Amino acid sequence: MRNQLERDGRDRFGFLPVLSRSAREIVFGEDDRHLDFRLPLFLHTRDDGQEVLTVTSVVRCHNLWGRAYLAAIHPGHVLVVWSALARAGRR
């Protein structure tokens, strides 16, 4: 992922805007009138030397439209996340 970001010289990865990045963390996100979202990915090393990727999503709704949008897309996002985790577990 880092190579694609550097090679493309963009502030986006696919459709996700990159808000910040360092050697161990990248934060995707976007702000809108209705809601803001953040998707940080953090790579840390456990005491046994194994690297672990932690992914978190945060959504802040500003109004009724944001809450309605989140309620509408949430079930689909749950399926996408479970599918992605299953694929990652098979690698």
Backbone as numpy.savetxt, mean C-alpha at the origin, in Angstrom:
# Nx Ny Nz CAx CAy CAz Cx Cy Cz
10.85 -3.83 -7.19 10.02 -2.66 -7.19 10.90 -1.41 -7.19
11.95 -1.41 -6.36 12.84 -0.25 -6.31 13.44 0.03 -7.68
13.84 -1.04 -8.39 14.43 -0.85 -9.71 13.45 -0.22 -10.68
12.19 -0.61 -10.64 11.21 -0.02 -11.54 10.99 1.45 -11.21
10.94 1.79 -9.94 10.76 3.19 -9.55 11.92 4.03 -10.05
13.14 3.53 -9.85 14.31 4.29 -10.26 14.43 4.33 -11.78
14.15 3.24 -12.44 14.28 3.19 -13.89 13.27 4.10 -14.56
12.05 4.11 -14.07 11.02 4.93 -14.69 11.16 6.40 -14.30
11.83 6.69 -13.20 12.00 8.06 -12.76 10.69 8.75 -12.46
9.70 7.98 -11.98 8.37 8.53 -11.71 8.12 8.59 -10.22
7.09 9.31 -9.88 6.63 9.35 -8.50 5.45 8.41 -8.31
5.32 7.44 -9.17 4.23 6.46 -9.09 4.79 5.07 -9.32
4.09 4.11 -8.75 4.36 2.71 -9.06 3.04 2.15 -9.54
2.94 1.90 -10.83 1.64 1.55 -11.41 0.73 2.74 -11.27
-0.41 2.55 -10.66 -1.33 3.66 -10.46 -1.18 4.30 -9.08
-0.30 3.77 -8.24 -0.16 4.26 -6.88 0.88 5.38 -6.78
0.48 6.57 -6.32 1.46 7.65 -6.11 2.40 7.30 -4.96
3.68 7.59 -5.13 4.67 7.37 -4.09 4.82 8.67 -3.30
4.54 8.62 -2.01 4.64 9.80 -1.17 6.01 9.94 -0.53
6.62 8.81 -0.17 7.98 8.84 0.38 8.59 7.46 0.22
9.92 7.44 0.27 10.60 6.15 0.23 11.99 6.29 0.81
12.45 5.20 1.38 13.80 5.10 1.92 14.30 3.71 1.59
15.43 3.34 2.14 16.00 2.03 1.85 15.12 0.90 2.38
14.35 1.14 3.44 13.57 0.08 4.08 12.06 0.31 4.03
11.61 1.46 3.54 10.18 1.74 3.57 9.77 2.56 2.35
8.57 2.27 1.86 7.96 3.07 0.81 6.51 3.31 1.22
6.05 4.54 1.00 4.68 4.89 1.37 3.96 5.36 0.11
2.91 4.63 -0.24 2.03 5.02 -1.32 0.83 5.74 -0.71
0.18 6.58 -1.49 -1.02 7.21 -0.96 -1.53 8.31 -1.84
-2.69 8.79 -1.46 -3.30 9.90 -2.20 -4.35 10.56 -1.31
-4.51 11.85 -1.49 -5.51 12.61 -0.76 -6.60 13.05 -1.72
-7.83 13.04 -1.23 -8.98 13.43 -2.03 -9.93 14.21 -1.13
-10.92 14.84 -1.73 -11.91 15.56 -0.93 -12.65 14.63 0.01
-12.87 13.41 -0.43 -13.72 12.48 0.31 -12.94 11.60 1.29
-11.71 11.23 0.92 -10.90 10.40 1.81 -9.43 10.49 1.43
-8.59 10.14 2.37 -7.14 10.03 2.15 -6.76 8.58 2.43
-5.79 8.07 1.68 -5.32 6.72 2.00 -3.80 6.68 1.99
-3.27 5.80 2.80 -1.84 5.53 2.87 -1.64 4.02 2.84
-0.59 3.62 2.15 -0.22 2.21 2.06 1.29 2.10 2.27
1.74 2.03 3.53 3.17 1.88 3.79 3.62 0.42 3.72
4.77 0.20 3.14 5.41 -1.11 3.11 6.76 -0.94 3.81
6.99 -1.74 4.83 8.21 -1.62 5.63 8.91 -2.97 5.70
10.18 -2.98 5.32 11.00 -4.19 5.36 11.90 -4.13 6.58
11.72 -5.08 7.50 12.59 -5.11 8.68 13.22 -6.49 8.82
14.31 -6.51 9.57 15.05 -7.74 9.76 14.83 -8.24 11.18
14.40 -9.49 11.28 14.17 -10.11 12.59 15.50 -10.44 13.25
15.43 -10.80 14.52 16.64 -11.16 15.27 17.36 -12.34 14.64
16.59 -13.25 13.97 17.22 -14.42 13.34 17.76 -14.13 11.95
17.68 -12.86 11.52 18.22 -12.46 10.22 17.24 -12.52 9.07
16.08 -13.10 9.29 15.08 -13.19 8.22 14.40 -11.83 8.02
14.22 -11.45 6.75 13.55 -10.19 6.44 12.05 -10.41 6.38
11.30 -9.44 6.90 9.85 -9.51 6.96 9.29 -8.22 6.38
8.32 -8.36 5.50 7.66 -7.20 4.91 6.34 -6.97 5.64
6.17 -5.77 6.17 4.94 -5.39 6.85 4.21 -4.39 5.97
2.94 -4.68 5.71 2.10 -3.82 4.88 0.91 -3.39 5.72
0.62 -2.10 5.68 -0.50 -1.55 6.43 -1.28 -0.64 5.51
-2.57 -0.57 5.70 -3.36 0.41 4.96 -4.13 1.27 5.95
-4.18 2.55 5.65 -4.87 3.51 6.50 -5.75 4.38 5.61
-7.00 4.51 5.99 -7.94 5.35 5.24 -8.57 6.33 6.22
-8.59 7.59 5.84 -9.25 8.61 6.65 -10.38 9.19 5.81
-11.60 8.96 6.24 -12.78 9.48 5.53 -13.07 10.90 6.03
-13.36 11.78 5.08 -13.64 13.17 5.42 -15.13 13.47 5.52
-15.94 12.66 4.86 -17.38 12.97 4.81 -18.17 11.71 4.45
-19.46 11.89 4.27 -20.35 10.78 3.95 -19.95 10.08 2.65
-19.54 10.84 1.65 -19.13 10.24 0.38 -17.93 9.32 0.56
-16.99 9.73 1.38 -15.82 8.89 1.65 -16.20 7.62 2.36
-17.10 7.72 3.35 -17.53 6.52 4.07 -18.34 5.59 3.16
-19.17 6.17 2.30 -19.96 5.35 1.37 -19.05 4.64 0.36
-18.06 5.36 -0.16 -17.12 4.77 -1.10 -16.35 3.62 -0.44
-15.87 3.87 0.76 -15.12 2.83 1.47 -15.99 1.61 1.74
-17.22 1.83 2.13 -18.13 0.70 2.39 -18.39 -0.09 1.11
-18.45 0.59 -0.02 -18.72 -0.10 -1.29 -17.54 -0.92 -1.77
-16.31 -0.42 -1.59 -15.14 -1.12 -2.13 -14.51 -2.09 -1.14
-14.82 -1.98 0.13 -14.16 -2.80 1.14 -14.25 -4.31 0.87
-15.43 -4.85 0.57 -15.49 -6.31 0.34 -14.57 -6.77 -0.80
-14.49 -6.02 -1.87 -13.60 -6.38 -2.97 -12.14 -6.29 -2.58
-11.80 -5.28 -1.80 -10.42 -5.14 -1.35 -9.99 -6.30 -0.45
-10.90 -6.77 0.37 -10.58 -7.92 1.23 -10.22 -9.12 0.37
-10.99 -9.37 -0.67 -10.69 -10.50 -1.56 -9.35 -10.32 -2.27
-9.06 -9.11 -2.72 -7.80 -8.84 -3.41 -6.62 -9.08 -2.47
-6.72 -8.59 -1.25 -5.62 -8.76 -0.29 -5.42 -10.24 0.03
-6.48 -10.99 0.31 -6.34 -12.41 0.60 -5.73 -13.16 -0.58
-6.14 -12.80 -1.79 -5.58 -13.44 -2.99 -4.09 -13.13 -3.12
-3.73 -11.88 -2.91 -2.31 -11.50 -3.01 -1.48 -12.21 -1.96
-1.99 -12.31 -0.75 -1.26 -13.02 0.31 -1.10 -14.50 -0.01
-2.14 -15.10 -0.58 -2.05 -16.51 -0.96 -0.99 -16.72 -2.04
-0.96 -15.82 -3.02 0.05 -15.93 -4.08 1.46 -15.74 -3.51
1.61 -14.77 -2.62 2.93 -14.53 -2.03 3.38 -15.73 -1.19
2.44 -16.38 -0.53 2.79 -17.54 0.29 3.23 -18.73 -0.52
2.83 -18.80 -1.79 3.23 -19.91 -2.66 4.61 -19.70 -3.26
5.16 -18.52 -3.15 6.47 -18.25 -3.75 7.60 -18.73 -2.92
